[in-house]
C-alpha cells in the first residue's frame, strides 16, 4: 500500500476465489494491482460448502498448484479431512478432496495478500468502466473516484444484481447479509456485451448443539492423506469426521405438500439452476420413487457451532425447511443459524471471450469466475489465475497463457466456456475432458511444469525439484525394462510354478498384468527412490505414476493419437473478418451461433453447439480456398 | 475446391451414342444460363416451371438451332443438390452433349469436378455421408438387386440402423459417466453384470451387420466363381453350358485354354462372374505355365471355386480334405459312366456333385449349390447391407472397442474410466460413418470416388 497514485497495471474487481488468484498471479508477475472489494474482511471467503476439490475439481486444484496458485497451498493448511475419491473407478479419475476449516482458509488467504507491497485495496464498488475507444482505461467507483489501469479483471461472482429468495421473501444481496453490486451490468450491456440470469442455492446452517449426533454415521477421511500442493512439506492434517443422515418419506411429504411455496415452482425465479446440484425440492419432485436421499452434516470450522447440510439446498420458506428437517430422527430438535436460500444473479455468457479470457469487444477487459456462468470455488480460481496472468501478459505485450484440452482441465474448462452455450451454471466434470486418461491429478506436474516455468509462475527451486521428480519417474520406468529372474517371477506369480518354467523377462511386462501391483516388484528396481532429497510425500506419487504409465501404456498411446487427430483442425485459424451471416450454405443455426461466438480456430468452431460437421466442411472449404 | 456459389455442369449419362443423353446443370445461375441457350420453336423464350419438363430448341450464341431437347427444372431446395438445377435431355450423340456443355460454360457455368453434385448435396444437408457413399455404389451397381440395395441406403435405412446402435452405446456410456462423475459411493457390484448384459447384444448386433457386408459386396460387385481342374476335364465346356454361350474354345486336346476367360451372368438376381482357367499340369510349355500362374492367383481371390474332376475306372478319387465352404467338388462326364456304377459312386462320394457339362445334366443342382454357398438368400433384397470397405472398417473398429470393453468388464476390479474410453472410441468410429465427426480427409475421399455428374 505504498503508492498513493491512482494508476495501476491491473485492477481486479471482486475478492472471491477468482479475484484472489487474479491478484496473486498479477503481483507475482510484478504488476501493481488495485483490488476493489465491497468488504476486504471477506477476501477468500468460502460462501457455500466447506470443501475444496472433489471429482474433476481436485484435478483443477492440482493444476493451479503447478502454476503457483494460492488455493492448493491454503487448502493444505486449512484442511481438516483429506480423501482421494473414485478409488474403485480407475486411476485416471482419482480425485483429491478436502474438508476445510473455512475460518482458517479465509485467514490464510488474507494473510497471503492483504499486506502485499504491490497491492492496494479499495473498499468500494465499481459502478462503471472507463474506456478510450474500445480499450479499457480504468473503473469508476461508487465513492466518486476513478482509478486507472490498462487492464481490468472482473470477478464479481453472484454479486451482480444478486437476488436472494427464501420462499416468497426476496432480498437484494450478493450473499446473505452482504450488499450486492449494482450499475456495472447495465454499464457493460450498454457497450454491447450480452448478459443473462442464472441461479444457485445453498442449504440451511444448523446449530451443532441441536443435533442428536448419536443418530448419525461418522465418516472419516484417508489415513494416509495426500496434500494438494507440491510445496507442502510437513503434512499431518487432522482427520475430522463428516456425518451421514438420510431423508425419509415423512420429510419428503412435507416438501411435496409445500412445493408451490418454492420460488422455483411458483415462477418467481427466472434464472436457470444447475441440474447437477438440484435443490431438495427438485430431487423430491423429479425422483418421486426414491424414498431417501443422503445428506452430509459438515462442520464449517474446527469447533464450529455452524453445521452445513450438504444435499439440502433449498429456497422453501424457512418454516417449511425446519419442519421437513425435523422429520429426520437426528434433527428432531434442530435449530437454524441461517435458512437455506436460492440466489439469482447476472452473468455474461463467456462465448464473448477469447481463450485468454479477454473480452472480444473491449481490449484489456478480462472476465473470470461465476460472472462467466461457472459454479464452484475451483472453477473460479482456475479462471482467476488465467485472467490474472493474461492481464499481466497483455501489459507486457506478450502471448497469453492458453492451455489445450489435451493439457489440462483448466484448458477444457475455458474452451468449453468460450464455445458452448451456458444454459446452466458450468461445473467441471471428468467426462467433459475427452482426453481424460491423460489428465490425471498425479501427472499435473508432468503436463504443465514447462509452461509454468515459461510464464515465470513457478519458483526456480520448486521447478528444479519437480524436474528432478519427473526425471526420477521416467528413470524408474526405464529401469523396469530390466529382467526379472526366474525366482523373482515365481515370487510374483506363484501359479506359474506349476506350468513350464518361464524365461527371465522385463519387469515391465509383468507389471502390465492386472493382478500384479508395483508393490510386488522387487525392491532393487526402486533404489533411486531412497534418495533423501525427495519430498517423502512425493515417493508414493512417483510409485503411482510409474505404475499408471506402465499399466495404461496402450491406452495413453491411443489417446495421444486422438490428440494428434484433433490438432489438425485445432490450429487452423479463422479470419477475423469472416461474415457468417452471408454464408448461405451454413445452416441457419450455425450462422447465428458462429456470428455470436466468432471462434478463433476451426477446432473451436467445431465445438460450438449447434454447428454440424457439414457446417465445418463448408467453413474449411472457405478457409482453404 | 471451389465455393458452392458458382454453377456447375456435367453429362449425367455415359459418354457414347444412345437414344438420349442427359446433361445436368446446378447452381444459382443455372436458370439464367438455360434461358440463354434455349428457345421455343416460335422464337419466344420458354417458361420453366419447377418439376415440369419443357420441350425447347437448343440454340447457339448466334441463335442457330443445334438440337432440340426436353428440359426439367428442379427449384431450390427441392433438388438433388439443394440448389436450382436443370436436367437437359438431348439426342444421344457425344458431339451434342459436348455442345450443350460448351454453351453452358460460355454463359458462365463450369465443368463439375468428380462427385461435385453429391458434395453439394452433402454440404447443403440433403444427404448424410453414408447416403453420399451409396450414390457412388448405386451408379456402379452391376445388378438390379444391388441397385435396389443402394437405393435403400440412400433412403437412410442403414443410417437409421447405425443411429440405433449409437443410441444404445450412448445409453451405456451415460451409466458409466454417472459413476465417474457423480457417485461418491463405491462401485455397485451389480453394475458390472448390468453393463455386461447390455453391451453384449450391441456387439452381436454390429457383428450381424458386418456379416451383411459380404452380401452387400456380392450384390454390387458380383461374385467371382473360378472353375479349376486338370487339363481336359471339361472346364470350358462347363463354362459354356452354365452361361449358355460359346465363349470358351473347347477341344479334346489337353491345354486348349491357356488364359482365363470370364463370363458374367445373373444367378438368382446376383451377378456372378464365372471364370474358366488353364488346367494345372506338370511339364506345360511356357505360355501355358503363365496361364497356370494366373490360375493360382485367381483361385485365391475367388468367392467360390468349382473343382472339376473326371471319373476314371482304375484309380479312385483320393483328394485332399474338402473345404465345403469355399469349394464345390464336381465329377464331370457322367455320360461316360455306366448307370449302375454312377449310383455306387454317388453313395461313395456324398459331397460331390455329378454332372455332364456336355449333356447339361445336373446343372440346376450345381447352380442351386452355388447360390447356397455364396449366401444369396431370397430375403436379401429386403434387408440392407454394408457396401463399402469404409463402412466395414468403421464397424470393425466399433466391434473391437466393444469387445475390449467386455474384456475389461470381465475383470472384477475393472477400471470404469477405461471402459468409458472404449465406449467413446466405439462412438468415434460410428460417428465417422454417420458423418457427425468425419474428418475432412474422409469426406474428400468419399467424394473423389464419384464419376463426373453425380
Interface residues (C-beta under 8 A of the other chain):
Chain A: X55 X56 X85 X86 X87 X88 X89 X90 X91 X92 X93 X276 X429 X430 X431 X434 X436 X437 X514 X552 X555 X558 X559 X562 X565 X568 X569 X585 X587 X612 X613 X614 X617 X618 X620 X621 X622 X624 X625
Chain B: X1 X2 X3 X4 X122 X123 X124 X125 X177 X179 X180 X181 X182 X184 X186 X187 X411 X413 X415 X416 X417 X418 X420 X421 X424 X425 X428 X435 X436 X437 X438 X439 X440 X443
